[in-house]
Amino acid sequence: MSRNYYWIPTEPLKEYLDSAFPIGRNCGHDNERRSFALGISTGYYKRLKYRNEISWVVADRLATNLGRHPKEIWTDWYELTDR
């Protein structure tokens, strides 16, 4: 099985985004702000919000786009990706 098929839960990423980019009152641009920080389109971010898992490659890319190591978002990163 290719390493691209390791799946990572999205919940830690959602929690990180909630703490780093809290939803503002009357702002209405939260999706755009978060998608810009992640380096992805707003449409892709809207789909990502409802996913339970993403591949480890995508998770790594999203974390580095945020300027973080994936271990900072997924505390069990090495256990999830070193099977």
C-alpha positions in Angstrom: 0.0 0.0 0.0 1.3 3.4 -0.9 2.1 5.8 1.9 -0.4 8.3 0.3 -3.2 6.1 1.6 -2.5 6.9 5.3 -5.5 8.9 6.6 -5.3 11.5 9.2 -8.3 12.8 11.2 -9.3 16.4 10.4 -10.5 17.3 13.9 -7.1 18.5 15.2 -6.8 20.8 12.2 -10.3 22.2 12.8 -9.4 22.8 16.5 -6.2 24.5 15.5 -8.0 26.8 13.0 -10.6 27.6 15.7 -7.9 28.8 18.1 -5.7 30.5 15.5 -8.4 32.0 13.4 -11.5 32.4 15.6 -14.8 33.0 14.0 -15.5 36.7 14.1 -18.8 38.4 14.9 -20.5 39.9 11.9 -17.4 39.2 9.8 -18.8 36.8 7.2 -15.4 36.2 5.7 -14.2 33.4 8.0 -14.0 30.8 5.2 -12.0 33.1 3.0 -9.6 34.0 5.9 -9.0 30.4 6.8 -8.7 29.1 3.3 -6.1 31.9 2.5 -4.1 30.9 5.6 -4.2 27.2 4.5 -3.2 28.2 0.9 -6.3 26.6 -0.6 -9.4 27.8 -2.4 -12.5 28.7 -0.5 -14.4 26.0 -2.2 -11.9 23.4 -1.2 -11.9 24.7 2.4 -15.7 24.4 2.6 -15.5 20.8 1.5 -12.6 20.2 3.9 -14.7 21.4 6.9 -17.0 18.4 6.5 -14.4 15.7 6.0 -13.5 13.4 8.8 -10.1 12.4 7.3 -7.5 13.6 4.8 -4.4 12.0 3.4 -1.2 12.5 5.3 0.3 14.3 2.3 -2.5 16.9 2.3 -2.3 17.2 6.1 1.4 17.9 5.8 1.0 20.5 3.1 -1.8 22.3 5.0 0.3 22.4 8.2 3.4 23.7 6.4 1.2 26.3 4.6 0.2 27.5 8.1 3.9 27.7 9.0 3.7 24.8 11.4 5.1 21.3 11.6 2.3 18.8 11.4 3.4 17.5 14.9 2.2 20.9 16.2 -1.3 20.3 15.0 -1.6 16.5 15.2 0.2 15.5 18.5 0.2 11.9 17.4 1.6 12.7 13.9 4.4 10.2 14.0 2.2 7.4 15.2 -0.3 8.2 12.5 2.2 8.3 9.7 4.8 5.7 10.7 2.9 2.4 10.3 
